[in-house]
Structures are given as C-alpha cells and as structure tokens.
C-alpha cells in the first residue's frame, strides 16, 4: 500500500516548486512590465470587430499594421471571417462611437455613410443580426487613420460588426467585483465545510488547498504573460470560480471518506485513517479529473483562439485541484491533527505514526 501521508514532505516540496515562482511573478506585476498581462476588460481600451473582403487576412497581419502605427493590439479570429481587435483607447474615440445604434436617417454622418466599408443596406435589412456597437466604419480621429492603414495594407474592410470602448471606471469596477466574487466564494466554502464536518480544521485545510490552486493558476498566467504575452480577460474570473468549485469537490470526497473511516476504525492512528481514505478515493478522483482534462484538451486544440486562454486556465486549475485535494489538503489535515494531539497531550511520541502496510 502506497504511503501518501508518510511522503507528504516531498509533496509539500513539489507544491512549493510551482507556487513560489508563480507568486514571485505575481508580485512583480505592480512594479514592472513583467507578471500578469491584462486585456482591455481590466485596463480599459477599444474593442473592434471587422471583416475584410480578403478572407485570407490573418490576425497576425492586423497586429503588424497596428504595430506599424505605434499601437499595441491583440487580434483573434472570432468566426465567419471576423477578426476581433483589442487595443488601447484611441484619441478621438468619442467622435466615432454614437450612444445608440446608427439609423438610416437622412441626418446620418456623411463621412460615415461615404466610408467604403459601410453597408447601409445590410444594416437596414430586417434579417441582419442586432448591432453590438457602432457599425459605421470610422473615418476620423486616430481610429480613422488606423482604418485607412488597414485598408491600404490588407484591402477593403467589408463589414464592421462592432466598435466599443471600456473606460477606466468600468475596468476598476470589474476588478473589484472579480475579487469580491472569489473572496465571498472562499468564505462560503470555508463556512460550509466547517459546518458539514463539525471541525474547522477540515474547512481551513480545504481553503488552503483552494488558495494553492488559485496561486498556481494565476502564477502560471503571470509567467506566461511575462514570456509569452498571454493575457487575462473577463473569462478568467469564470475559470477561477470553476476551478475553486472543482478543487473543493475533490477535497470533500476525500474528507468525507476520512470522516467515515474515523468512525469505522476508531483507535487507529489518524495518519493511517487518512492514508486509507486517500487510497480508497484515489481512483475515483483521477478518473473524474481525467475525463474533464481530455475534454479541455480537445477544446484547447480545436476550440479556437477566442476561448484558448479560458480553457488553459481551466486545464491548469483542474490538474492542480486534483493534486492539492490528495497531496496537500489531506496531509495538512494530518499534520494539524498531530500538532493538536501533542498540544493536548494525546500523542506522546514526537514521530509521525507510520502507516500499517497490509496485503492487497
């Protein structure tokens, strides 16, 4: 029988090798350009979705045109030939974004209607999808210059699906709400597990494993953001909440078996009980996680660039959550219980009880 608890120091060391570098890059974020890289969902900026007449135009070519204009931009394909571009908020942006969807009235802007990329017939068609932002191609301001440069280098823009902006106030509210969601979710999980198992050690160790998974995922994105320019967008919060839920689910499965075995094998060392419980639930945890991982791998390979970062966060989090439930939360529970027993004089030896090996 494999002694997971007896080798827990090695598992702690393995966790630290992932947590410490990630935490280092996270802490670098406020002070340097390294660390976490955020999209305009958090920093504010312009989001522009267009389709070129030349369907072979790639997001990389669009980014090159923006770079030639002295602008940083991230472009991804969103399907049906459209390319979504996210860049900094450009000067004169307010001049080209109306407060309502443009109509086909005679008072419409002559510059906008004269734009080669505008499509009055399409916008007036009852079968056209509803506009999500400004559908008139910009012709003035900094964005108008960029539109002209794109058409000069890559050909005419056939259609503009949306043109929107996110201000600094909206971005700061989004960050606050994201942190609040994670905090409230964590406190709720701590309270529920403590109530469920009638022992706050279970709740706290589950929360520590949860924090471990959060740091692993955020740290991985901080490292990838530094070296691969991988960015965090609004979907990242959804991914983190999903990871938190999955991590706690796996931990509860192990802890529930610990509680059952503690009553069934009263008198045995707590380390032995926890090790039995881990081994009894090991197959279930691995198989459940493996099915999810295989699905996420398929999405990562074939799902497209629009959701790749979201899927990657889920993939890292699911793997980390499975690991922490078995090799972090449970061993921490054992160490805490041993410390508590010694403090109350219930354990006289200074060595961890060895797990009894039995025949399979």
For each residue, the residues with C-beta under 8 A, 3 or more apart:
1: 275 279 355 357 358 360
2: 279
3: 6 7 275 354 355 357
4: 7 8 11 275 278 279 326 327 330 331
5: 8 271 272 274 275 278 330 331 334 352 355
6: 3 271 275 352 354 355
7: 3 4 10 11
8: 4 5 11 12 327 331 334 335
9: 12 13
10: 7 13 14
11: 4 7 8 14 15 327 328 331
12: 8 9 15 16 328 331
13: 9 10 16 17
14: 10 11 17 18 327
15: 11 12 18 19 212 323 324 327 328
16: 12 13 19 20
17: 13 14 20 21
18: 14 15 21 22 216 219 320
19: 15 16 22 23 212 215 216 219
20: 16 17 23 24
21: 17 18 24 25 219 223
22: 18 19 25 26 215 216 218 219 220 222 223
23: 19 20 26 27 215 219
24: 20 21 27 28
25: 21 22 28 29 34 35 36 219 222 223 225 226
26: 22 23 29 35 36 215 218 219 222
27: 23 24 30 35
28: 24 25 31 32 34 35 222 226
29: 25 26 32 34 35 36 222
30: 27 35
31: 28
32: 28 29 35
33:
34: 25 28 29 222 225 226
35: 25 26 27 28 29 30 32 222 225 226
36: 25 26 29 218 221 222 225 232
37: 225 226 229 230 231 232
38: 41 42 43 231 232 233
39: 42 43 45 74 86 231 232 233 234
40: 43 44 45 46 47 86 87 88 89 166 171
41: 38 166 171 174 233 234
42: 38 39 171 174 175 232 233 234
43: 38 39 40 171
44: 40 89 165 166 167 168 170 171
45: 39 40 86 87 88 89 165 166
46: 40 85 86 87 88 89 90 93 143 163 164 165
47: 40 84 85 86 133 162 163 164 165 166
48: 84 85 86 87 143 160 162 163
49: 78 82 83 84 85 132 133 160 161 162 163
50: 82 83 85 117 137 150 157 159 160 161
51: 80 81 82 83 157 158 159 160 161
52: 55 57 81 83 154 155 156 157 158
53: 155 156 157 158
54: 57 154 155
55: 52 81
56:
57: 52 54 61 62 83 154 155
58: 61 62 77
59: 62 63 75 76 77 83 305
60: 63 64 75
61: 57 58 64 65 153 154
62: 57 58 59 65 66 73 75 83 85 150 154
63: 59 60 66 67 73 74 75
64: 60 61 67 68
65: 61 62 68 69 146 149 150 153 154
66: 62 63 69 71 72 73 75 85 87 146
67: 63 64 70 71 72 73
68: 64 65 149 153
69: 65 66 145 146 149
70: 67
71: 66 67 87 88 90 146
72: 66 67 87 88
73: 62 63 66 67 85 86 87
74: 39 63 85 86 87 231
75: 59 60 62 63 66 83 84 85 86
76: 59 83 84 305 306
77: 58 59 82 83 84 304 305 306
78: 49 82 83 84 306
79: 82 304 306
80: 51
81: 51 52 55
82: 49 50 51 77 78 79 159 161
83: 49 50 51 52 57 59 62 75 76 77 78
84: 47 48 49 75 76 77 78 306
85: 46 47 48 49 50 62 66 73 74 75
86: 39 40 45 46 47 48 73 74 75
87: 40 45 46 48 66 71 72 73 74 90
88: 40 45 46 71 72
89: 40 44 45 46 93 165 167
90: 46 71 87 93 141 142 143 146
91: 141 142
92: 95 96 140 141 142 143 144
93: 46 89 90 96 97 141 142 143 165
94: 97
95: 92 140 141
96: 92 93 112 134 136 138 139 140 141 143 144 163
97: 93 94 133 134 163 164 165
98: 101 102 134 136
99:
100:
101: 98 130 131 134 135
102: 98 108 112 123 131 134 135 136
103: 108
104: 108 120 123 124
105: 108
106:
107:
108: 102 103 104 105 112 113
109: 112 113 136
110: 113 114
111: 114 115 139 140
112: 96 102 108 109 115 118 136 137 138 139
113: 108 109 110 118 120 136
114: 110 111 118 139
115: 111 112 118 136 137 138 139
116: 137 151 156 157
117: 50 137 147 151 156 157 158 159 160
118: 112 113 114 115 135 136 137 160
119: 122 123 135 158 159
120: 104 113 123 124
121: 124 125
122: 119 125 128 159
123: 102 104 119 120 128 131 135
124: 104 120 121 128
125: 121 122 128
126:
127:
128: 122 123 124 125
129:
130: 101
131: 101 102 123 134 135 161 162
132: 49 161 162 164
133: 47 49 97 161 162 163 164
134: 96 97 98 101 102 131 138 160 162 163 164
135: 101 102 118 119 123 131 160 161 162 163
136: 96 98 102 109 112 113 115 118 160 163
137: 50 112 115 116 117 118 147 157 160
138: 96 112 115 134 141 143 144 147 163
139: 96 111 112 114 115 144 147
140: 92 95 96 111 144
141: 90 91 92 93 95 96 138 144 145
142: 90 91 92 93 145 146
143: 46 48 90 92 93 96 138 146 147 163
144: 92 96 138 139 140 141 147 148
145: 69 141 142 148 149
146: 65 66 69 71 90 142 143 149 150
147: 117 137 138 139 143 144 150 151 157
148: 144 145 151 152
149: 65 68 69 145 146 152 153
150: 50 62 65 146 147 153 154 157
151: 116 117 147 148 154 155 156 157
152: 148 149
153: 61 65 68 149 150
154: 52 54 57 61 62 65 150 151
155: 52 53 54 57 151
156: 52 53 116 117 151
157: 50 51 52 53 116 117 137 147 150 151 160
158: 51 52 53 117 119
159: 50 51 82 117 119 122
160: 48 49 50 51 117 118 134 135 136 137 157 163
161: 49 50 51 82 131 132 133 135
162: 47 48 49 131 132 133 134 135
163: 46 47 48 49 96 97 133 134 135 136 138 143 160
164: 46 47 97 132 133 134
165: 44 45 46 47 89 93 97
166: 40 41 44 45 47 170 171
167: 44 89 170 171
168: 44 171 172
169: 172 173
170: 44 166 167 173 174
171: 40 41 42 43 44 166 167 168 174 175
172: 168 169 175 176
173: 169 170 176 177
174: 41 42 170 171 177 178 234
175: 42 171 172 178 179
176: 172 173 179 180
177: 173 174 180 181
178: 174 175 181 182 237
179: 175 176 182 183
180: 176 177 183 184
181: 177 178 184 185 237 241
182: 178 179 185 186 214 237 240 241 244
183: 179 180 186 187
184: 180 181 187 188
185: 181 182 188 189 241 244
186: 182 183 189 190 207 210 211 244
187: 183 184 190 191
188: 184 185 191 192
189: 185 186 192 193 203 206 207 210 244 248
190: 186 187 193 194 203 204 206 207
191: 187 188 194 195 203
192: 188 189 195 196 203
193: 189 190 196 197 202 203 206 207 248 251 252 255
194: 190 191 197 198 199 200 202 203 204
195: 191 192 198
196: 192 193 202 252
197: 193 194 202 203 255 259
198: 194 195
199: 194 202 203
200: 194 203 204
201: 204 205 333 336 337 340
202: 193 194 196 197 199 205 206 255 333
203: 189 190 191 192 193 194 197 199 200 206 207
204: 190 194 200 201 207 208 336
205: 201 202 208 209 329 330 332 333 336
206: 189 190 193 202 203 209 210 248 251 252 255 329
207: 186 189 190 193 203 204 210 211
208: 204 205 211 212 328 329 332
209: 205 206 212 213 247 251 321 324 325 328 329 332
210: 186 189 206 207 213 214 244 247 248 251 324
211: 186 207 208 214 215
212: 15 19 208 209 215 216 320 324 328
213: 209 210 216 217 243 244 247 317 320 321 324
214: 182 210 211 217 218 240 243 244
215: 19 22 23 26 211 212 218 219
216: 18 19 22 212 213 219 220 316 317 320
217: 213 214 220 221 239 240 243 313 316 317 320
218: 22 26 36 214 215 221 222 240
219: 18 19 21 22 23 25 26 215 216 222 223
220: 22 216 217 223 224 316
221: 36 217 218 224 225 230 232 236 309 313
222: 22 25 26 28 29 34 35 36 218 219 225 226
223: 21 22 25 219 220 226 227
224: 220 221 227 228 230
225: 25 34 35 36 37 221 222 228 229 230 231 232
226: 25 28 34 35 37 222 223
227: 223 224
228: 224 225
229: 37 225
230: 37 221 224 225 309 312
231: 37 38 39 74 225 309
232: 36 37 38 39 42 221 225 236 309
233: 38 39 41 42 236 309 310
234: 39 41 42 174 237 238
235: 238 239 307 309 310
236: 221 232 233 239 240 309 310 313
237: 178 181 182 234 240 241
238: 234 235 241 242 310
239: 217 235 236 242 243 310 313 314 317
240: 182 214 217 218 236 237 243 244 313 317
241: 181 182 185 237 238 244 245
242: 238 239 245 246 314 317
243: 213 214 217 239 240 246 247 313 314 317 318 320 321
244: 182 185 186 189 210 213 214 240 241 247 248
245: 241 242 248 249
246: 242 243 249 250 292 317 318 321
247: 209 210 213 243 244 250 251 317 320 321 324 325
248: 189 193 206 210 244 245 251 252
249: 245 246 252 253
250: 246 247 253 254 285 288 289 321 322 325 326
251: 193 206 209 210 247 248 254 255 324 325 329
252: 193 196 206 248 249 255 256
253: 249 250 256 257 281 284 285 325
254: 250 251 257 258 277 278 281 285 325 326 329 330
255: 193 197 202 206 251 252 258 259 329 330 333
256: 252 253 259 260
257: 253 254 260 261 277 280 281
258: 254 255 261 262 273 274 277 330 333
259: 197 255 256 262 263
260: 256 257 263 264 277
261: 257 258 264 265 273 276 277 280
262: 258 259 265 266 270 273
263: 259 260 266
264: 260 261
265: 261 262 268 272 273 276
266: 262 263
267:
268: 265 272 273
269: 272 273 353
270: 262 273 274 334 337 338 341 353
271: 5 6 274 275 334 338 352 353 354 355
272: 5 265 268 269 275 276 353 355 356
273: 258 261 262 265 268 269 270 276 277
274: 5 258 270 271 277 278 330 331 333 334
275: 1 3 4 5 6 271 272 278 279 355
276: 261 265 272 273 279 280
277: 254 257 258 260 261 273 274 280 281 330
278: 4 5 254 274 275 281 282 326 330
279: 1 2 4 275 276 282
280: 257 261 276 277
281: 253 254 257 277 278 284 285
282: 278 279 285 286 326
283: 286 287
284: 253 281 287 288
285: 250 253 254 281 282 288 289 322 325 326
286: 282 283 289 290 322
287: 283 284 290 291
288: 250 284 285 291 292
289: 250 285 286 292 293 318 319 321 322
290: 286 287 293 294
291: 287 288 294 295
292: 246 288 289 295 296 318
293: 289 290 296 297 315 318 319
294: 290 291 297 298
295: 291 292 298 299
296: 292 293 299 300 311 314 315 318
297: 293 294 300 301 315
298: 294 295 301 302 303
299: 295 296 302 303 307 311
300: 296 297 303 308 311 312 315
301: 297 298
302: 298 299
303: 298 299 300 306 307 308 311
304: 77 79 307 308
305: 59 76 77 308
306: 76 77 78 79 84 303
307: 235 299 303 304 310 311
308: 300 303 304 305 311 312
309: 221 230 231 232 233 235 236 312 313
310: 233 235 236 238 239 307 313 314
311: 296 299 300 303 307 308 314 315
312: 230 300 308 309 315 316
313: 217 221 236 239 240 243 309 310 316 317
314: 239 242 243 296 310 311 317 318
315: 293 296 297 300 311 312 318 319
316: 216 217 220 312 313 319 320
317: 213 216 217 239 240 242 243 246 247 313 314 320 321
318: 243 246 289 292 293 296 314 315 321 322
319: 289 293 315 316 322 323
320: 18 212 213 216 217 243 247 316 317 323 324
321: 209 213 243 246 247 250 289 317 318 324 325
322: 250 285 286 289 318 319 325 326
323: 15 319 320 326 327 328
324: 15 209 210 212 213 247 251 320 321 327 328 329
325: 209 247 250 251 253 254 285 321 322 328 329 330
326: 4 250 254 278 282 285 322 323 329 330
327: 4 8 11 14 15 323 324 330 331
328: 11 12 15 208 209 212 323 324 325 331 332
329: 205 206 208 209 251 254 255 324 325 326 332 333
330: 4 5 205 254 255 258 274 277 278 325 326 327 333 334
331: 4 5 8 11 12 274 327 328 334 335
332: 205 208 209 328 329 335 336
333: 201 202 205 255 258 274 329 330 336 337
334: 5 8 270 271 274 330 331 337 338 352
335: 8 331 332 338 339
336: 201 204 205 332 333 339 340
337: 201 270 333 334 340 341
338: 270 271 334 335 341 342 347 352
339: 335 336 342 343
340: 201 336 337 343 344
341: 270 337 338 344 346 347
342: 338 339 345 346 347 350
343: 339 340
344: 340 341
345: 342 348
346: 341 342
347: 338 341 342
348: 345
349: 353
350: 342
351:
352: 5 6 271 334 338
353: 269 270 271 272 349
354: 3 6 271
355: 1 3 5 6 271 272 275
356: 272
357: 1 3
358: 1
359:
360: 1
